[in-house]
Amino acid sequence: MIEAMNIVPVPAFSDNYIWLITHGNHAAVVDPGDAAPVQDYLRQHRLVLSAILITHRHDDHVVGVPELLRHSQVPVYAPRHENLAFSFEGVGEGDVVTLPHLPVDFRVLDVPGHTSKHVAYYGGNSLFCGDTLFGCGCGRIFDGNTEDLYRSLQKLAALPDETQVYCTHEYTLANERFARLIDPDNAELMRRVTSDQLQRDQGNPTLPSTIAVEKATNPFLRCHTPAIRKAAQEHGFATNTAAEIFSAIRTLKNNY
């Protein structure tokens, strides 16, 4: 199924990626914070918009939706009970989204933390996780909470290792600088830093990542390890549980 799809990043703003899932001459778009680059890509590649997927309510993920709907009356899927300026079908944990004209069904995962109603879409070996999981990092907490974000990341870490991770910001190099401070002896992390820097030097995205890469290098998925526990202890935080360690390094990252 996945070999019939193509997933491409459409850059927006300073560091957003709007993901387009294409098959034949049809496309679905994930988190279109800006309509213009999406419309340009669709026009240049002669694609017809078929659906819109929203992970959470922040402006840089949704502002482009009304303009896209003005030209294409397509289904919009977004977190249930969210307050948005357009009509949508509310989805949540366990729901399945079938995209018109695209050969993939997405299972919806509730992943609150960054916001209280954040969702992710998983299918075809691909994860669209919005601002919950980043390359070598995770989202800040707005109206969610630390415990929810920790559980959400654990849920994503339990997906198959080969899952392709499509998050929505090019934050990877900055996240890796923080990761190196608290996990300096991680050889996999050092190899990733070199590889990702080369990608950026060549003008390429560092994404998608994979769940396997994130589990090996992302400190927010490594709170069970001695290295991350030690880093939290050295900064005076409680380290009785992995959730406490997660809270500690999220606080450290906030102030980094």
C-alpha positions in Angstrom: 0.0 0.0 0.0 2.7 2.5 1.0 4.6 2.1 -2.2 1.7 3.6 -4.1 1.9 6.8 -2.1 4.3 9.7 -2.2 4.7 12.0 0.8 6.3 15.4 0.2 7.1 18.4 2.4 5.8 21.8 1.4 7.9 24.4 3.4 5.9 27.2 5.0 6.8 30.1 7.3 10.3 29.9 8.8 10.4 26.2 9.7 7.1 24.5 9.1 6.5 21.5 6.9 3.0 21.0 5.4 2.9 17.4 4.3 1.2 16.3 1.1 0.2 12.7 0.7 -0.2 12.0 -3.0 -1.4 9.2 -5.2 -2.0 9.6 -8.9 -3.5 13.0 -9.4 -5.0 13.3 -5.9 -3.5 14.7 -2.6 -4.4 15.0 1.0 -2.7 17.8 3.1 -1.7 17.6 6.7 -1.7 20.8 8.9 -1.9 23.5 6.2 -1.0 26.6 8.1 -0.7 28.5 4.9 -2.8 27.9 1.8 -0.5 29.6 -0.8 2.4 27.1 -0.9 -0.1 24.2 -1.0 -2.0 25.7 -3.8 1.2 26.4 -5.7 2.3 22.8 -5.3 -1.1 21.4 -6.4 -1.2 23.6 -9.4 2.4 22.9 -10.5 1.9 19.1 -10.2 -1.7 19.0 -11.5 -3.0 17.5 -8.3 -6.6 17.6 -7.0 -7.0 18.1 -3.2 -9.0 15.3 -1.7 -8.8 15.8 2.1 -7.3 17.8 4.9 -5.9 16.3 8.2 -5.4 18.5 11.2 -3.4 17.4 14.3 -4.2 20.4 16.6 -5.6 23.9 16.6 -2.5 26.2 16.5 -2.6 28.9 13.8 0.5 27.6 11.9 -1.4 24.3 11.4 -4.9 25.5 10.5 -5.0 29.1 9.1 -4.8 27.9 5.5 -7.8 25.6 5.7 -10.6 28.2 4.9 -8.8 29.3 1.8 -8.3 25.7 0.6 -11.9 25.0 1.2 -12.9 28.0 -0.8 -11.5 26.3 -3.8 -12.1 22.6 -2.9 -15.0 21.3 -0.9 -13.2 18.3 0.7 -13.5 16.5 4.1 -11.6 18.0 7.0 -10.6 15.8 9.9 -9.5 17.4 13.2 -9.5 16.6 17.0 -12.9 16.0 18.4 -14.4 18.9 20.4 -11.8 21.4 19.1 -12.8 25.0 18.5 -11.9 25.8 14.9 -13.1 28.4 12.4 -14.3 25.9 9.8 -16.5 22.7 9.7 -14.7 19.4 10.3 -15.3 15.8 11.2 -14.1 15.3 14.8 -11.9 12.3 15.4 -10.2 10.7 18.3 -8.5 7.6 19.6 -9.3 4.5 17.7 -11.1 6.2 14.8 -10.1 5.3 11.3 -9.9 7.9 8.6 -10.3 6.7 5.0 -8.9 9.3 2.5 -10.8 9.7 -0.8 -8.8 8.5 -3.8 -5.8 7.6 -1.6 -4.7 4.0 -0.9 -4.3 4.3 2.9 -6.4 4.4 6.0 -5.2 6.2 9.1 -5.8 5.2 12.6 -6.2 8.2 14.9 -4.2 8.4 18.1 -4.9 10.8 21.0 -1.6 12.4 21.9 -2.4 15.3 24.2 0.4 17.3 25.9 1.5 20.0 23.5 -2.2 20.9 23.5 -5.0 19.1 25.3 -6.8 17.8 22.1 -3.8 16.9 19.9 -4.2 13.8 17.7 -1.8 11.9 15.4 -2.6 9.9 12.2 -0.9 6.5 11.7 -1.1 4.3 8.6 0.8 3.0 5.7 4.0 2.8 7.9 3.7 6.6 8.3 3.0 8.8 11.4 1.8 12.4 11.1 2.4 13.6 14.7 2.1 17.4 14.5 4.0 19.0 17.3 4.0 16.1 19.7 7.2 14.3 18.6 9.9 16.2 16.8 13.2 15.1 15.3 15.3 14.5 18.5 12.8 16.4 20.6 9.2 17.0 21.5 6.7 19.8 21.7 6.4 22.5 24.3 3.4 22.3 26.7 0.7 24.8 26.1 -2.8 23.8 27.4 -1.8 20.2 27.9 0.3 18.8 30.8 3.6 17.0 31.3 2.1 13.7 32.3 -0.1 13.6 29.2 2.8 14.5 26.9 5.0 11.7 28.5 2.2 9.1 28.0 1.7 10.3 24.4 5.3 10.0 23.5 5.4 6.5 25.1 2.4 5.6 22.9 4.3 6.8 19.8 7.4 5.0 20.8 5.5 1.7 20.9 4.8 1.9 17.2 6.9 -0.3 14.9 10.5 0.8 14.6 10.3 1.2 10.9 7.5 3.8 11.2 8.3 7.0 9.2 7.9 10.0 11.5 6.5 13.2 9.7 6.5 16.0 12.2 5.8 19.6 11.3 8.8 21.7 12.1 12.5 21.7 11.1 13.8 21.8 14.7 16.1 18.8 14.5 19.5 20.5 14.6 18.5 22.7 17.5 17.1 19.7 19.3 20.3 17.8 18.7 22.4 20.5 20.3 20.3 20.1 23.5 20.4 16.3 23.3 24.2 16.3 23.1 24.4 18.3 26.4 22.5 15.7 28.3 23.4 12.5 26.4 27.0 13.2 25.3 28.2 9.6 25.2 25.4 8.5 22.8 27.3 7.3 19.7 24.0 6.9 17.7 23.2 10.5 18.5 26.6 11.7 17.3 26.1 9.8 14.0 22.7 11.4 13.6 24.1 14.9 14.2 26.6 14.4 11.4 24.0 13.0 9.0 21.4 15.6 9.7 23.8 18.5 9.4 24.8 17.2 6.0 21.2 17.1 4.9 20.6 20.7 6.0 23.9 21.8 4.3 22.5 20.4 1.1 19.2 22.1 1.5 17.3 18.9 2.4 14.9 18.3 5.3 16.1 16.2 8.2 12.6 14.5 8.1 11.1 12.0 8.0 12.8 10.3 10.9 11.8 6.8 12.1 10.6 5.5 15.5 13.8 3.5 15.7 16.0 6.5 15.2 14.0 8.5 17.7 14.2 5.8 20.4 18.0 5.6 19.9 18.7 9.4 19.9 15.8 11.4 21.2 16.3 12.2 25.0 12.6 12.5 25.5 12.2 8.8 24.5 15.2 7.8 26.6 14.1 8.8 30.1 14.5 5.2 31.2 18.3 5.2 30.5 21.1 5.9 33.0 22.5 8.7 31.0 19.3 10.8 31.0 18.7 10.0 34.7 22.2 11.2 35.5 21.6 14.4 33.6 18.4 15.1 35.5 20.1 14.4 38.8 23.0 16.7 38.1 20.5 19.5 37.6 18.8 18.8 41.0 15.6 17.1 39.7 13.7 14.2 41.3 14.4 11.0 39.3 12.3 8.3 40.9 10.4 7.5 37.7 10.9 7.9 34.0 8.0 10.3 34.0 9.8 12.6 36.6 12.9 12.4 34.4 10.9 13.4 31.4 9.4 16.4 33.3 13.0 17.4 34.3 14.4 17.4 30.9 11.4 19.1 29.4 12.0 21.9 32.0 15.6 22.0 31.1 14.8 22.3 27.4 12.3 25.1 28.1 15.2 27.1 29.5 17.8 26.1 27.0 
